[in-house]
């Protein structure tokens, strides 16, 4: 049986892929006292040269996998084969461009007929030797849209009801208790800033973000935030993020719904032979990757690092279509599905997890935001959320029942 599986895997051919990347290394989102201007000349939250190189290497990886090895994509960029999308942030747009350069390193025309650049009122005859020759095929378009793309990649920025929900969870007593479970983290912040527990809680995410960026670049940070502190802070941050962004499970389903619905359509069209397209690349954020994996009920134990890659690959073996989910180079299982499941099984699972109408899902989250999250005790929050979740599930069940009756 094992040998048969190896043979099937060996002759599987990729027919479509969807890549989701976290942007490369960047400067801290909010500068702290130790963030000197000479270390971060481009300002807060900006892609660094090292981050650009990370994304270029992702492009090279995709080139090796889908051009050099499997010839899924043409050697030269063909806009009908692949589309590059990005959230509406400079660091992700620049990261997408870096991926495109790495994926198509030979796309640039080294020899082409000169095309004189403007301004047109100069004497082109006398200056033509100094005018740069350029060909339009050197450019690969990066698609961005706050109305269309960002809701797929950043529901935490585009659904007001979800934004309100996050704020309530962030300010809840449970959130604070999670943070205070890690005394080494709390004490490090209190000692450096000379603040109380409450202020340490308010500063934590900014401090952790800055330390991560500085640690990646090898810049010095205060002794209070050493490797031991960073290790504990990572654990605390992950636990806090899961509570804030993905509780209860209905919310976890919502955050990835638009992406999963789009993934379902892209893969289904590829199986049905409806499109020439071969792949899609999304340049996004660590939260985007966690949103998608949380919707699929796969939990990570650390935040997606700079340059992380989540890859969904549709493979074909004779008459069998299957799906690989690859996270940072390793095949991962999705919930109760086996690794490399049949496409039909994978499709059934993501269709079960994804909300069919994410806009309605956004509105329903508003029921959670109307709950007055009390700070006197965790039981208040727990029972309120559970009660509201029961109402939400009842509404959803009614909707699915009506849909099934209509189809019958």
C-alpha positions as CSV (number, residue, x, y, z in Angstrom):
1,X,0.0,0.0,0.0
2,X,2.8,2.4,1.0
3,X,4.6,1.7,-2.3
4,X,1.4,2.4,-4.3
5,X,1.0,5.7,-2.6
6,X,4.6,6.6,-3.4
7,X,4.0,5.8,-7.1
8,X,0.8,7.9,-7.2
9,X,2.7,10.8,-5.6
10,X,5.6,10.4,-8.0
11,X,3.5,10.8,-11.1
12,X,1.2,13.5,-9.8
13,X,1.3,16.6,-12.0
14,X,0.3,20.1,-10.6
15,X,-2.4,21.7,-12.7
16,X,-3.2,24.8,-10.6
17,X,-1.7,26.5,-7.5
18,X,-2.7,29.3,-5.1
19,X,0.1,30.8,-3.1
20,X,-0.4,33.1,-0.1
21,X,2.7,34.8,1.3
22,X,3.5,37.0,4.2
23,X,5.4,40.0,3.1
24,X,9.2,40.0,3.8
25,X,11.0,41.5,6.7
26,X,9.9,45.0,7.6
27,X,10.6,47.8,10.1
28,X,8.5,47.9,13.2
29,X,4.9,49.1,12.8
30,X,5.4,51.4,15.8
31,X,8.9,52.6,16.7
32,X,10.0,52.2,20.3
33,X,12.7,54.1,22.1
34,X,15.4,51.8,20.8
35,X,14.3,52.0,17.1
36,X,16.9,54.4,15.7
37,X,16.3,56.2,12.4
38,X,19.6,55.0,10.9
39,X,18.4,51.4,11.3
40,X,15.0,52.1,9.7
41,X,15.6,54.9,7.1
42,X,12.3,54.3,5.3
43,X,10.1,54.7,8.4
44,X,7.6,52.5,10.2
45,X,6.2,49.3,8.7
46,X,8.2,49.4,5.5
47,X,9.8,46.5,3.6
48,X,13.5,46.2,4.0
49,X,16.1,45.2,1.4
50,X,16.4,41.8,3.2
51,X,12.6,41.5,3.1
52,X,12.6,42.1,-0.7
53,X,15.2,39.4,-1.1
54,X,13.1,36.9,1.0
55,X,10.2,37.4,-1.4
56,X,12.5,37.1,-4.4
57,X,13.6,33.7,-3.1
58,X,9.9,32.7,-2.8
59,X,9.6,33.6,-6.5
60,X,12.6,31.5,-7.3
61,X,11.0,28.6,-5.4
62,X,7.8,28.9,-7.4
63,X,9.9,29.1,-10.6
64,X,11.7,25.9,-9.7
65,X,8.5,24.1,-8.8
66,X,6.2,25.3,-11.6
67,X,8.5,26.2,-14.5
68,X,11.8,24.3,-14.2
69,X,10.4,21.1,-12.7
70,X,6.8,20.8,-14.0
71,X,6.4,23.3,-16.9
72,X,3.0,24.3,-15.5
73,X,3.8,27.9,-16.3
74,X,5.6,29.3,-19.4
75,X,9.2,30.4,-19.1
76,X,8.2,34.0,-19.9
77,X,5.4,35.8,-18.1
78,X,2.0,35.3,-19.6
79,X,-0.7,37.3,-17.9
80,X,-3.4,34.8,-18.9
81,X,-1.6,32.1,-16.9
82,X,-1.0,33.8,-13.5
83,X,-2.3,36.8,-11.6
84,X,-0.6,38.6,-8.7
85,X,-2.7,40.2,-6.0
86,X,-1.7,42.2,-3.0
87,X,-3.4,43.8,0.0
88,X,-3.4,47.6,-0.2
89,X,-0.1,48.1,1.7
90,X,3.2,49.2,0.3
91,X,5.2,46.4,1.9
92,X,2.9,43.7,0.4
93,X,2.8,45.4,-3.0
94,X,6.6,45.5,-3.1
95,X,6.8,41.9,-1.9
96,X,4.5,40.8,-4.7
97,X,6.8,42.6,-7.2
98,X,9.8,40.8,-5.7
99,X,8.0,37.4,-6.1
100,X,7.3,38.2,-9.7
101,X,10.9,39.0,-10.4
102,X,12.0,35.8,-8.8
103,X,9.4,33.7,-10.7
104,X,10.3,35.3,-14.0
105,X,14.0,36.3,-13.8
106,X,14.3,36.1,-17.6
107,X,11.3,38.2,-18.3
108,X,13.4,41.4,-18.8
109,X,14.3,42.2,-22.3
110,X,18.1,42.6,-22.4
111,X,18.0,43.6,-26.1
112,X,15.1,45.6,-27.5
113,X,14.4,48.4,-29.9
114,X,14.9,51.7,-28.2
115,X,11.8,53.6,-27.1
116,X,12.5,57.1,-26.1
117,X,11.1,58.3,-22.8
118,X,9.4,61.6,-22.2
119,X,9.6,64.6,-21.9
120,X,8.8,64.9,-25.6
121,X,10.0,68.4,-26.0
122,X,13.7,67.5,-25.8
123,X,16.0,67.1,-28.7
124,X,15.9,63.3,-29.0
125,X,18.5,63.3,-31.8
126,X,21.3,64.7,-29.6
127,X,20.3,62.8,-26.4
128,X,19.2,59.5,-27.7
129,X,22.4,57.7,-26.6
130,X,21.6,58.6,-22.9
131,X,17.9,57.7,-23.0
132,X,17.0,54.4,-21.4
133,X,15.6,51.7,-23.6
134,X,12.6,49.9,-22.1
135,X,10.1,47.3,-23.1
136,X,6.6,47.1,-21.6
137,X,7.0,43.4,-21.2
138,X,9.4,44.0,-18.3
139,X,6.5,45.0,-16.1
140,X,4.3,42.5,-14.3
141,X,1.1,44.0,-12.9
142,X,0.2,43.7,-9.2
143,X,-3.5,43.9,-8.7
144,X,-4.8,45.7,-5.6
145,X,-8.3,46.8,-4.5
146,X,-9.5,47.8,-1.1
147,X,-13.1,46.9,-2.2
148,X,-12.3,43.5,-3.8
149,X,-8.9,42.1,-2.7
150,X,-8.6,43.4,0.8
151,X,-11.8,41.7,2.0
152,X,-10.3,38.4,0.9
153,X,-7.0,39.0,2.6
154,X,-7.8,41.4,5.5
155,X,-11.4,41.0,7.0
156,X,-9.9,42.5,10.2
157,X,-9.7,45.7,8.3
158,X,-12.8,45.6,6.1
159,X,-15.7,44.2,8.2
160,X,-16.7,46.8,10.8
161,X,-18.6,44.2,12.9
162,X,-15.5,42.1,13.1
163,X,-13.4,45.1,14.0
164,X,-15.7,45.8,16.8
165,X,-15.7,42.2,17.9
166,X,-11.9,42.2,18.0
167,X,-11.9,45.4,20.2
168,X,-14.3,43.8,22.7
169,X,-12.2,40.6,22.9
170,X,-9.0,42.6,23.2
171,X,-10.3,44.6,26.1
172,X,-11.9,41.6,27.9
173,X,-10.8,40.2,31.2
174,X,-9.9,36.9,29.6
175,X,-7.4,38.6,27.2
176,X,-5.7,40.2,30.2
177,X,-5.6,36.9,32.1
178,X,-3.9,35.2,29.1
179,X,-1.2,37.9,29.1
180,X,-0.7,37.7,32.9
181,X,-0.1,34.0,32.6
182,X,3.4,34.8,31.4
183,X,5.1,36.7,34.2
184,X,8.5,36.9,32.6
185,X,7.0,38.8,29.7
186,X,5.0,41.1,31.9
187,X,8.0,41.8,34.2
188,X,10.3,42.6,31.3
189,X,8.0,45.3,30.0
190,X,7.3,46.7,33.5
191,X,11.0,46.9,34.3
192,X,12.1,48.6,31.1
193,X,9.3,51.2,31.0
194,X,8.7,51.5,34.8
195,X,4.9,50.9,34.4
196,X,2.2,48.9,36.1
197,X,0.5,45.6,34.8
198,X,-2.2,47.5,32.9
199,X,0.2,49.6,31.0
200,X,2.5,46.6,30.3
201,X,-0.6,44.9,28.7
202,X,-1.2,47.9,26.5
203,X,2.4,48.0,25.4
204,X,3.0,44.3,24.8
205,X,2.1,43.9,21.1
206,X,4.1,47.0,20.0
207,X,7.1,45.8,22.0
208,X,6.9,42.3,20.7
209,X,6.6,43.5,17.1
210,X,9.6,45.8,17.4
211,X,11.8,43.1,19.1
212,X,10.9,40.7,16.3
213,X,12.0,43.1,13.5
214,X,15.2,44.1,15.4
215,X,16.0,40.5,16.1
216,X,15.7,39.5,12.5
217,X,18.1,42.3,11.4
218,X,20.5,41.7,14.3
219,X,20.0,45.1,15.8
220,X,20.4,45.5,19.6
221,X,17.4,45.7,21.9
222,X,17.3,46.3,25.6
223,X,18.5,43.5,27.8
224,X,15.0,43.0,29.2
225,X,13.9,41.7,25.9
226,X,16.5,38.9,25.4
227,X,16.0,35.5,23.7
228,X,14.3,34.0,26.7
229,X,11.8,36.9,26.8
230,X,11.2,36.7,23.1
231,X,10.4,32.9,23.3
232,X,7.8,33.4,26.0
233,X,6.4,36.5,24.3
234,X,5.8,34.4,21.1
235,X,3.8,31.9,23.1
236,X,1.7,34.6,24.8
237,X,1.1,36.5,21.5
238,X,-0.1,33.3,19.7
239,X,-2.5,32.5,22.5
240,X,-3.8,36.0,22.7
241,X,-4.2,36.2,18.9
242,X,-6.3,33.0,18.7
243,X,-8.6,34.2,21.5
244,X,-9.0,37.7,20.0
245,X,-9.4,36.8,16.3
246,X,-10.9,33.3,16.2
247,X,-13.2,32.8,19.1
248,X,-15.9,31.4,18.9
249,X,-15.5,29.0,16.0
250,X,-18.1,30.8,13.9
251,X,-15.7,33.8,13.8
252,X,-12.8,31.5,12.7
253,X,-15.0,30.3,9.9
254,X,-15.9,33.8,8.9
255,X,-12.3,35.2,8.6
256,X,-11.3,32.8,5.9
257,X,-14.6,32.5,4.1
258,X,-14.0,34.8,1.2
259,X,-10.6,33.2,0.5
260,X,-11.9,29.7,0.7
261,X,-14.9,30.5,-1.5
262,X,-12.5,31.9,-4.1
263,X,-10.1,28.9,-3.7
264,X,-13.1,26.5,-4.3
265,X,-14.0,28.4,-7.5
266,X,-10.5,28.5,-8.9
267,X,-9.9,24.8,-8.3
268,X,-13.3,23.8,-9.6
269,X,-12.8,25.8,-12.8
270,X,-9.4,24.2,-13.2
271,X,-10.9,20.7,-12.9
272,X,-13.7,21.6,-15.3
273,X,-11.2,23.1,-17.8
274,X,-12.9,26.4,-17.8
275,X,-9.8,28.6,-17.6
276,X,-6.4,28.9,-19.1
277,X,-5.1,30.3,-15.8
278,X,-2.6,28.2,-13.9
279,X,-2.1,30.0,-10.7
280,X,-2.6,32.9,-8.3
281,X,-0.2,34.6,-5.9
282,X,-1.5,36.6,-3.0
283,X,0.9,38.9,-1.1
284,X,-0.5,39.5,2.3
285,X,0.2,39.3,6.1
286,X,0.8,36.9,8.9
287,X,-2.8,37.4,10.0
288,X,-4.0,36.4,6.5
289,X,-2.2,33.1,6.8
290,X,-3.6,32.5,10.3
291,X,-7.1,33.4,9.1
292,X,-7.1,30.8,6.4
293,X,-5.5,28.1,8.5
294,X,-7.9,28.8,11.4
295,X,-10.9,28.6,9.1
296,X,-9.6,25.1,8.1
297,X,-9.1,24.3,11.8
298,X,-5.4,24.0,11.5
299,X,-3.6,25.7,14.5
300,X,-0.1,27.0,14.3
301,X,2.1,27.2,17.4
302,X,4.0,30.3,16.3
303,X,3.2,33.4,14.3
304,X,3.9,33.1,10.6
305,X,7.4,34.5,10.1
306,X,8.5,37.1,7.5
307,X,8.4,35.5,4.1
308,X,6.1,32.6,5.1
309,X,4.4,30.7,2.3
310,X,1.1,28.9,2.4
311,X,0.6,26.9,-0.9
312,X,-2.6,25.2,-2.1
313,X,-1.7,22.9,-5.0
314,X,-4.2,21.0,-7.2
315,X,-2.5,17.9,-8.6
316,X,-3.7,15.4,-11.2
317,X,-2.8,11.7,-11.4
318,X,-4.5,10.1,-14.4
319,X,-8.2,10.6,-13.5
320,X,-7.6,11.6,-9.9
321,X,-7.4,15.1,-8.6
322,X,-5.9,15.7,-5.2
323,X,-4.9,18.7,-3.1
324,X,-1.6,19.4,-1.4
325,X,-1.6,22.0,1.4
326,X,2.0,23.1,2.0
327,X,3.0,25.5,4.7
328,X,6.6,26.7,4.7
329,X,7.8,23.7,2.7
330,X,6.0,21.0,4.7
331,X,2.7,19.2,3.8
332,X,0.2,19.7,6.5
333,X,-3.0,17.8,7.3
334,X,-6.3,19.8,7.4
335,X,-8.6,18.7,10.2
336,X,-9.8,15.1,9.8
337,X,-8.6,15.0,6.1
338,X,-5.6,12.9,5.3
339,X,-2.5,14.6,3.7
340,X,-3.0,15.0,-0.1
341,X,-6.8,14.3,0.0
342,X,-9.0,13.8,-3.1
343,X,-10.2,17.1,-4.5
344,X,-13.8,16.1,-3.9
345,X,-13.1,15.5,-0.2
346,X,-11.2,18.7,0.1
347,X,-13.9,20.7,-1.7
348,X,-16.6,19.3,0.5
349,X,-14.6,20.2,3.6
350,X,-13.9,23.8,2.7
351,X,-17.4,24.3,1.5
352,X,-18.6,23.1,4.9
353,X,-16.3,25.5,6.7
354,X,-16.7,28.6,4.5
355,X,-19.8,30.8,5.0
356,X,-21.6,31.0,1.6
357,X,-22.4,34.6,2.2
358,X,-19.5,36.3,4.0
359,X,-21.3,39.7,4.0
360,X,-24.1,38.1,6.0
361,X,-21.5,36.5,8.2
362,X,-20.0,39.9,8.9
363,X,-23.4,41.3,9.9
364,X,-24.1,38.3,12.2
365,X,-20.8,38.9,14.0
366,X,-22.5,42.2,15.0
367,X,-24.6,40.2,17.4
368,X,-21.4,39.4,19.3
369,X,-20.4,43.0,19.4
370,X,-23.7,44.0,21.0
371,X,-22.9,41.9,24.0
372,X,-21.5,44.1,26.8
373,X,-18.3,42.1,27.6
374,X,-17.9,42.5,31.3
375,X,-14.6,42.6,33.0
376,X,-15.6,41.2,36.4
377,X,-15.0,37.6,35.5
378,X,-14.4,35.1,32.7
379,X,-17.7,33.3,33.3
380,X,-19.7,36.3,32.2
381,X,-17.8,36.4,28.9
382,X,-18.0,32.7,28.4
383,X,-21.7,32.3,29.0
384,X,-22.6,35.4,27.0
385,X,-20.5,34.2,24.0
386,X,-21.9,30.7,24.2
387,X,-25.5,31.9,24.3
388,X,-25.0,34.2,21.4
389,X,-23.2,31.4,19.4
390,X,-26.3,29.2,19.9
391,X,-28.4,32.0,18.4
392,X,-26.0,32.3,15.4
393,X,-25.9,28.6,14.8
394,X,-29.7,28.5,14.8
395,X,-29.9,31.3,12.2
396,X,-27.3,29.6,10.0
397,X,-29.1,26.2,10.4
398,X,-32.3,27.9,9.3
399,X,-30.7,29.4,6.2
400,X,-29.2,26.1,5.1
401,X,-32.5,24.4,5.7
402,X,-34.3,26.9,3.4
403,X,-31.6,26.5,0.8
404,X,-31.8,22.7,0.8
405,X,-35.6,22.9,0.4
406,X,-35.3,25.3,-2.5
407,X,-32.8,23.0,-4.3
408,X,-35.1,20.0,-3.7
